[in-house]
Amino acid sequence: MSPIEIIALIALAAYAVYKQTTVSEVRENGRFKLAIIYAVVGVVVGGFALPHGALTIGLLALSIALSAVVGLVRGYKTRVWREADGRVLRQGTVLTITLFLGLILAKFGIGTYEYLSGLRDTAGFGEVMLMIAVMVAVQAQIVWMRGRELMGGVPTTGTHSDTGSVLENAAA
């Protein structure tokens, strides 16, 4: 990875961790925004080269499956609740943040294995970003479905509302 790709990955990861710590309103519109940002940045900045060979295709499939599973777990482990005013809010937990960072490390581990074993040297930033995009999209959908249940199945088009962070709420 180039220095620009590493800086972009660190910046996007820091932003995602920040977004996980803030309390935000669950809403239908824009729930895939962060996933789209990751995918676009990944393809535009890092590119994406399809692997060749059964083992490298299998490792890519493993990465995608791992992203989906981590997104699923994160979606169900994100705190989701209904306020007295009817708004449904969400906030990540230490577990969801740890899973996010663990996914990044796992993808780097898979990529390092591919590179050091000579399987391929084309995987990199773009692939990591796409794997994160899959995870974030799955998580966003699960959180939306959970939030919708709390709303009684009624869709919401509410606006984004930041009301604090994990650290601020822990101090209160």
N, C-alpha and C positions, 0 to 999 in steps of 0.2 A: 504494500500500500504506500502511496505517496504521502508526503507530509500534509498536503491539502486534504486528502481523503481521511487521514487520521484526525485532523482538526475538525473536519465536518462530522465525523462519527462521534467524537467527544462532545461537540456542541449539540448535536441532535439527541444523543443519549442524556445529556444533562437537562435539556429541555423536556424530554419525555419523563425523566424522574421528577422534575419540578411539577409538571402537569399531573403526575400521579399523586403528589403530596397535597395539591390544592383541592379544596371542596368545590365541585362544579355541579351545575344542574344537568340532569340527564335529559337529553332532548334528541329528537329524531334527526333533525337537520344538522348536518356537519359532523356527525359521529364518526365518519370515516376520513375526516380531514387530515389527521395526523398520519394515518396509514398511507394516504395518497401522497403526502409530503415525502415520507420515507421512500416510497416506490419511485417517485419522480426524481428525487435527488440521487437515489441509487443508480437509476438507469442513465441519467444525464451526466452525473459526475463520475460514476464508477463503471458504467457499462455492465453488460451481462453477456457472458459467453456460455452457450450450452455445452455441457460436458459430452465427451465421447467415451464410449465403453460402458459396460454393464456396471462395474464397480462405482465409477464416478456418477453415473446416472442414479444408482442406488443411494449414494451419499447425498446427492441433491434431494432425492425423494425423502430421505431420512431428515434432512434439514427442514424441508417443508412440513413434514409430519410433526416434527418437534416443535416448530413454530405454532402450528395449529393447536397442539396439545397444551403448550404453555399459554397460549391465548385463551383457551377454554378454561384452564385452571385460574388464570388471572381474572377472567370475566366473572367466575363464581366466587372468587376470594376478594374482589373489590367490594368495599363497604357501599351499600346502596340503601337509602332510607327515605321515608316521606316526612317532610316537615309539617307542622301544624297548618301552615298556609297552603298546603297541597303540593308544593314543589317537591320533586324527587331529586335527591342529591346523591353524589357518588364521591368516593375518595379511595385512593390506593392505600395499601398497607405495606408494612415492612416486607411481608411475604411477596406481594406483587412486584415490588421494586427489586427484590432479590432474584425472583424468577426472570425478570427482564434482563438484569445484568448477567445472570447465569446463561441465558440464551445467547447473548452476545459472545460470552466466553466459549460456549459449546461450538458456536459457528466458527470462531477463530481456531478452536482445536481441530475441527473437521478440516478446515482449510489448510492448516499447518500440516496435518497428516497427509493430505493430498499432495501438497507441495514437496514435503520431505521424502515421500515415497515415490515421487516422480509420476504420480497419476495424472496430475495436471497443474499448470501454473497460471491458469486464467481466472480462477475464482478469486474474488476479492471484495472490495468495498461495495460494488453494486449488488452482489449476491447477499452480503450481510444486510444491506438496507432492505432488500426485497423480503428476506426472511423476517425481519422486524416488522415490515409492513403487513405481512400475513398474520403475525401474532397480534398486532395492534387492531387489525380489522376484526379478527375473531373475538377479541376481548370487547371491542366496542359494541358488536352485535349482541353478545351475551349480556352486557351491562344494560343495553337498551331494552332487551326482552325482560330482564328482571325489573327494571324501572317501570316498564309498561304494566307489568303485573301489579305493582304498587299503585299505579294510577287507575287501576280497574280496567285495563285494556284500552284506555283512551289515549290516542296519540297526542303528543305535545309538540308544540313549535316554540316553546319558551326560549328565552335568550340565555346566553351563557352567564353564569353567576359565580364569581370567585368569592368565597366567604372566609378564606383562611387556609392555612397549610397544616400538615401533620404536626410540624414542629410548633406552630402557634397554638393549635388545638391541644397539644400535649402539655403546653405550659399553662393553659387556662385551668 
